[in-house]
Amino acid sequence: MSAAVPRRRRVLVAALALALALTGLAACDATDSITGEPDAAPAPSSSPPAPKVKLAAAHKDGLAIDQGLVFTAQQGTLRNLKVSSPEGPLQGEVGPDGTSWTATGRLEPGTTYTASGSAERSDGSTQKVHASATTRDLTLDQQTFPSVAPLQGETVGVGMPVVVTFDIPVTNKAAFEKHMEVTSTPAQPGAWHWLSDQEAHWRPRSYWKAGTDVTVDVDINSVPAGGGVYGQESRQVAFHVGDAVISKVNAQTHQMQTFINGQLAKTTPITTGKAGFTTRSGVKVIMEKFRSRRMNSETIGIANDSSEGYDLDNVEYAMRVTYSGEFLHAAPWSVGSQGYANVSHGCTGMSTANAKWLYDRSKRGDVVEYTGTDRPMTLDNGYGDWNASYADWKAGSALS
């Protein structure tokens, strides 16, 4: 049995052991710092990711169709963007700085346009982008529709104007006229003339050349017409100008000469309007043809039961030349006066055989030139376009 170690000695022994342990530890650390591998560099902290690109429309909903559609990218550059709708793709272009896309095509009312593509973020990575915008819808009262004459594929005479009629008035005529074009082969100069807020005519400087092919492009869809009204639809019509059939009526000699392509084809005895019903002098154009037509004096303000009244069920070979009721037609009841006197209520009457001859050779747009009376033809009483000088005609353009 070992002897017990005094308490004071045990304390000294423990202190010495602790001192030696600390000395050894210090020596070990010093050796490692000299001969061991150097400490590895701390791992670099990771950079924050580039912000995502946000694509947005300037007006997401309720965009007016003439307001302009713009998609803008925030925190990035557009590299590829296409915009589509149920009507088809919408044309547009990216701005010089690459952050915006602006529509160059016209917008449709009540339509959602969807943009999709890619953009480059600030760190060079690519991100897909997507956004949409919807245009404001329009009522029919906020849209004007153009009707065009002649009709598609129609063959007309050398005096036929292009007639565009709008069902809702156009007050911004200049904006519309910039989008209304007439081209022809061979080319012939001409101009638009507005007869009213709802009707515009185009005519060449002189009669069409026979054989001309004409294209009318009324590209007014979504164009502002003024007063909150817009063009409803664009129209394109192509027509052909046939033979030049020009008749010359002389109310003094009671004769009509008909020229076909410049050659006198027939001289016809006729009768025109008597006193009180004088036929208008000037250039008229055939607007309609009827193999048979009822003619009633009440339509021109003459009561049927008056001494001048009439109601004829079957007037043959009728060709209208004014809105006010002037026709060329068969008048077998006045053959005895044809070539000698004016006995009609304003129409140009001839025998049934002569009326058939002219009817068979005539078409809409053929010219009838009247002389011999002191009652003038006007621009708006039918296709009266040729009763103005070309300078006066051009002055009726909204762009003159």
KOLMARVEX-85470 format. One line per 2 residues: for each residue x negated, y negated, z negated of C-alpha. Coordinates in Angstrom, 3 decimals. Layout:
% KOLMARVEX-85470
X Y Z; ...
***
This chain:
% KOLMARVEX-85470
0.000 0.000 0.000; -1.559 -3.242 1.187
-2.067 -6.091 -1.063; 0.315 -8.973 -0.658
-0.981 -12.102 1.122; -0.598 -15.190 -0.839
2.084 -17.573 0.483; -0.374 -20.437 1.219
-2.564 -18.118 3.308; 0.376 -16.931 5.361
1.134 -20.519 6.270; -2.436 -21.172 7.431
-2.492 -18.010 9.542; 0.745 -18.952 11.277
-0.510 -22.466 12.004; -3.737 -21.097 13.490
-1.846 -18.659 15.723; 0.408 -21.450 17.035
-2.620 -23.633 17.812; -4.297 -20.843 19.776
-1.100 -20.149 21.761; -0.752 -23.804 22.705
-4.440 -23.974 23.750; -4.065 -20.944 25.980
-0.977 -22.329 27.590; -2.706 -25.561 28.337
-5.631 -23.719 29.945; -3.346 -21.670 32.126
-1.508 -24.761 33.489; -4.774 -26.453 34.290
-6.047 -23.427 36.190; -2.796 -23.217 38.317
-2.899 -26.881 39.219; -6.410 -26.478 40.622
-6.433 -23.056 42.257; -2.742 -22.302 42.995
-0.648 -23.251 46.088; 0.552 -26.909 46.119
4.164 -27.547 45.275; 6.543 -27.462 48.341
7.939 -30.868 49.487; 11.506 -31.494 48.346
14.161 -30.594 50.970; 15.361 -33.677 52.863
18.893 -34.746 52.082; 21.338 -34.008 55.055
22.667 -37.078 57.017; 26.401 -37.799 56.825
28.300 -36.656 59.951; 29.149 -39.260 62.631
32.644 -40.668 62.171; 35.330 -39.086 64.280
36.618 -40.968 67.334; 40.160 -42.255 67.032
42.159 -42.826 70.253; 45.217 -45.023 70.046
47.601 -46.928 72.348; 48.026 -50.657 71.822
51.796 -50.062 71.765; 52.701 -46.518 70.875
56.466 -46.842 71.323; 58.801 -49.330 72.956
56.238 -50.530 75.488; 57.702 -52.800 78.199
56.896 -51.429 81.652; 55.198 -54.679 82.702
53.282 -55.045 79.419; 50.353 -52.848 80.438
49.270 -49.546 78.929; 45.870 -49.476 77.171
44.281 -46.641 75.220; 41.364 -47.664 72.963
38.707 -45.442 71.352; 37.338 -46.427 67.953
33.931 -45.156 66.747; 32.981 -43.718 70.121
32.706 -43.997 73.905; 35.170 -42.485 76.368
33.566 -40.010 78.721; 36.614 -38.456 80.324
40.276 -39.454 80.031; 43.342 -38.510 82.025
46.852 -39.855 81.463; 49.903 -37.924 82.604
53.684 -38.045 82.362; 56.633 -35.963 83.607
56.495 -38.174 86.731; 52.893 -37.175 87.392
49.421 -38.605 86.692; 48.999 -42.299 85.942
46.093 -44.092 87.573; 43.765 -46.159 85.397
40.158 -47.006 84.694; 37.730 -47.118 81.770
36.417 -50.549 80.838; 32.712 -51.514 81.205
31.952 -50.851 77.528; 33.543 -47.407 77.663
35.844 -47.991 74.717; 39.161 -48.584 76.509
41.237 -47.167 79.368; 43.691 -49.460 81.169
46.480 -48.296 83.486; 46.280 -49.586 87.051
49.419 -47.753 88.179; 52.897 -49.068 87.367
54.853 -47.593 84.476; 58.264 -45.929 84.550
60.948 -46.826 81.989; 61.796 -44.358 79.224
58.665 -42.283 79.875; 56.044 -40.795 77.552
52.439 -41.066 78.751; 49.945 -38.621 77.241
46.207 -39.300 77.262; 43.722 -36.478 76.793
40.007 -36.119 77.378; 36.714 -36.469 75.548
34.639 -39.125 73.849; 31.034 -39.351 72.677
30.377 -40.002 69.000; 27.558 -42.155 67.666
25.313 -39.109 67.107; 25.716 -37.972 70.740
28.149 -35.163 70.017; 31.353 -34.814 72.050
34.853 -34.797 70.641; 38.227 -34.173 72.233
40.699 -37.066 72.010; 44.454 -37.213 72.403
47.138 -39.920 72.124; 50.499 -40.873 73.625
52.741 -43.881 74.222; 56.362 -44.242 75.316
57.858 -47.023 77.436; 61.137 -48.722 76.691
64.158 -47.402 78.586; 66.206 -49.641 80.915
69.915 -49.748 81.711; 71.156 -49.883 85.304
71.933 -53.565 84.768; 68.236 -54.076 84.093
67.177 -52.482 87.383; 67.747 -53.564 90.958
67.937 -51.051 93.804; 66.893 -51.938 97.378
68.965 -50.792 100.354; 67.101 -50.990 103.652
68.242 -51.357 107.258; 67.482 -49.941 109.780
67.805 -46.385 108.548; 65.004 -43.850 108.497
64.347 -42.609 112.041; 66.885 -44.953 113.650
66.317 -46.344 117.152; 67.341 -49.987 117.326
67.365 -52.932 119.681; 64.732 -55.636 120.060
66.703 -58.112 117.951; 67.089 -55.930 114.877
65.776 -57.586 111.697; 64.623 -55.659 108.668
67.349 -56.193 106.079; 66.722 -55.480 102.376
69.711 -55.846 100.063; 69.424 -55.702 96.251
72.348 -54.669 94.041; 71.164 -56.904 91.156
69.923 -60.468 91.887; 66.197 -61.095 92.197
64.998 -64.394 90.769; 61.275 -63.641 90.841
61.275 -63.441 94.628; 57.561 -64.112 95.009
56.659 -61.082 92.859; 58.897 -58.867 94.971
57.793 -60.254 98.309; 54.160 -59.496 97.458
55.186 -55.832 97.398; 57.320 -55.851 100.569
55.452 -55.141 103.790; 56.388 -54.574 107.423
53.825 -53.103 109.820; 54.250 -52.172 113.464
52.536 -50.550 116.419; 51.831 -52.589 118.440
51.289 -55.222 115.744; 53.553 -58.264 115.890
53.493 -61.265 113.538; 56.579 -61.929 111.452
57.843 -63.199 108.106; 60.335 -62.667 105.300
63.220 -65.048 104.741; 65.464 -64.939 101.648
69.092 -65.579 102.532; 70.120 -65.253 98.873
68.998 -63.755 95.559; 70.195 -60.385 96.842
69.207 -60.340 100.510; 65.891 -60.729 102.313
65.295 -60.337 106.080; 62.063 -59.841 108.019
61.881 -60.643 111.715; 59.002 -60.918 114.153
58.111 -64.265 115.693; 59.915 -63.254 118.875
62.024 -60.236 119.820; 60.400 -56.855 119.177
58.532 -55.319 122.066; 60.401 -52.326 123.446
58.819 -49.073 122.266; 57.500 -50.483 118.969
57.224 -48.222 115.924; 57.872 -49.996 112.633
57.277 -49.053 108.989; 58.899 -50.898 106.090
57.350 -50.493 102.630; 59.433 -51.975 99.814
57.107 -51.070 96.926; 59.014 -52.771 94.117
59.409 -49.975 91.576; 58.903 -51.449 88.071
58.020 -54.893 89.491; 59.594 -57.699 87.390
62.552 -59.230 89.247; 63.050 -61.959 86.636
65.511 -62.276 83.784; 64.577 -58.921 82.257
65.367 -57.049 85.489; 62.903 -54.713 87.235
62.710 -52.921 90.555; 64.385 -49.535 90.207
62.803 -47.641 93.061; 60.385 -48.118 95.941
61.594 -47.396 99.477; 59.768 -46.645 102.713
61.562 -46.524 106.054; 60.227 -45.947 109.568
62.215 -46.796 112.709; 61.742 -47.146 116.456
62.575 -50.007 118.807; 64.167 -48.709 121.999
64.867 -50.349 125.343; 65.354 -54.101 125.421
69.078 -54.525 126.128; 69.895 -58.246 126.143
73.262 -59.610 127.246; 73.834 -63.274 128.059
77.417 -64.537 127.659; 78.417 -67.880 129.217
81.741 -69.094 127.835; 81.991 -71.728 130.586
81.548 -69.395 133.563; 83.285 -66.468 131.779
80.512 -64.122 132.835; 78.126 -61.818 130.969
74.796 -60.694 132.411; 73.153 -57.636 130.869
69.398 -57.153 131.245; 67.663 -53.868 130.473
63.904 -54.158 129.966; 63.969 -57.482 131.771
65.934 -56.337 134.824; 69.494 -57.477 135.527
71.596 -54.335 135.205; 75.162 -55.689 135.420
77.239 -58.859 135.627; 80.593 -58.542 133.861
83.640 -60.838 133.884; 84.665 -61.643 130.314
86.911 -63.847 128.224; 85.959 -65.548 124.951
87.761 -67.586 122.287; 90.455 -70.059 123.239
90.943 -73.510 121.712; 91.202 -73.243 117.944
89.375 -69.915 117.989; 86.155 -70.953 119.721
83.474 -68.300 120.028; 80.193 -69.286 118.385
77.193 -70.127 120.555; 73.770 -68.857 119.639
71.920 -65.571 119.298; 73.906 -62.648 117.910
72.881 -59.074 117.282; 75.030 -55.953 117.457
75.485 -54.737 113.865; 78.010 -51.900 114.262
79.605 -49.817 117.007; 83.073 -48.241 116.936
84.462 -45.965 119.627; 87.894 -47.111 118.454
88.874 -49.616 115.795; 92.002 -51.144 114.358
92.011 -54.944 114.514; 94.381 -56.935 112.346
94.626 -60.725 112.450; 95.079 -60.919 108.683
91.401 -59.996 108.249; 90.447 -63.359 109.793
93.150 -65.365 108.068; 95.955 -65.213 110.655
99.289 -63.923 109.366; 100.683 -61.024 111.347
104.086 -62.669 111.629; 102.673 -65.911 113.032
102.620 -66.765 116.738; 98.903 -65.874 116.811
99.217 -62.730 114.727; 98.224 -59.280 115.978
97.744 -55.739 114.715; 96.082 -53.465 117.285
95.585 -49.830 116.318; 93.226 -48.696 119.046
90.727 -51.268 120.281; 88.153 -49.290 122.238
84.367 -49.666 122.534; 84.105 -52.284 119.820
80.688 -53.766 118.975; 80.534 -56.168 116.005
78.283 -59.239 116.241; 79.424 -61.379 113.266
80.705 -60.801 109.751; 83.543 -63.218 110.502
85.101 -60.857 113.030; 83.592 -61.426 116.468
83.249 -58.291 118.580; 82.599 -57.343 122.143
85.316 -54.838 123.088; 87.698 -53.504 125.679
90.657 -55.856 126.209; 92.855 -54.352 128.941
95.631 -56.811 128.037; 93.551 -59.791 129.244
92.001 -58.405 132.430; 93.847 -61.040 134.482
92.050 -63.817 132.603; 88.611 -62.211 132.464
86.182 -64.176 134.612; 88.601 -67.161 134.728
89.732 -68.322 131.262; 89.118 -68.013 127.538
92.166 -66.477 125.899; 90.896 -64.443 122.900
90.779 -65.188 119.183; 86.968 -65.378 119.312
85.985 -61.937 120.555; 84.396 -61.202 123.908
86.880 -59.136 125.900; 86.323 -57.126 129.082
87.925 -54.286 130.962; 87.878 -50.825 129.430
85.478 -49.542 132.094; 83.082 -52.443 131.602
83.266 -52.142 127.831; 82.445 -48.441 128.067
79.470 -49.191 130.322; 78.019 -51.616 127.774
78.899 -49.417 124.783; 77.099 -46.427 126.308
73.898 -48.460 126.706; 74.019 -50.380 123.463
72.651 -49.727 120.011; 72.406 -51.552 116.739
69.964 -54.423 117.094; 70.705 -55.234 120.747
70.839 -58.959 121.463; 73.808 -60.970 122.782
72.977 -64.607 123.568; 75.991 -66.951 123.761
76.129 -70.349 125.445; 78.873 -72.716 126.555
80.605 -73.740 123.313; 80.061 -76.451 120.700
80.503 -74.107 117.719; 77.095 -72.898 116.466
76.161 -69.497 115.145; 74.680 -69.479 111.624
71.913 -67.483 109.969; 74.149 -65.679 107.490
77.120 -64.750 109.692; 75.775 -61.374 110.679
72.200 -60.892 111.838; 71.845 -64.538 112.752
68.102 -64.544 112.137; 67.186 -65.729 115.638
69.077 -68.993 115.302; 66.184 -70.590 113.385
62.847 -71.628 114.795; 59.987 -69.460 113.632
58.603 -72.341 111.551; 61.950 -72.785 109.797
62.237 -69.046 109.367; 58.857 -68.775 107.639
59.809 -71.636 105.330; 62.397 -69.284 103.807
59.655 -67.012 102.465; 59.091 -67.057 98.707
55.358 -67.161 99.462; 55.424 -70.037 101.919
***
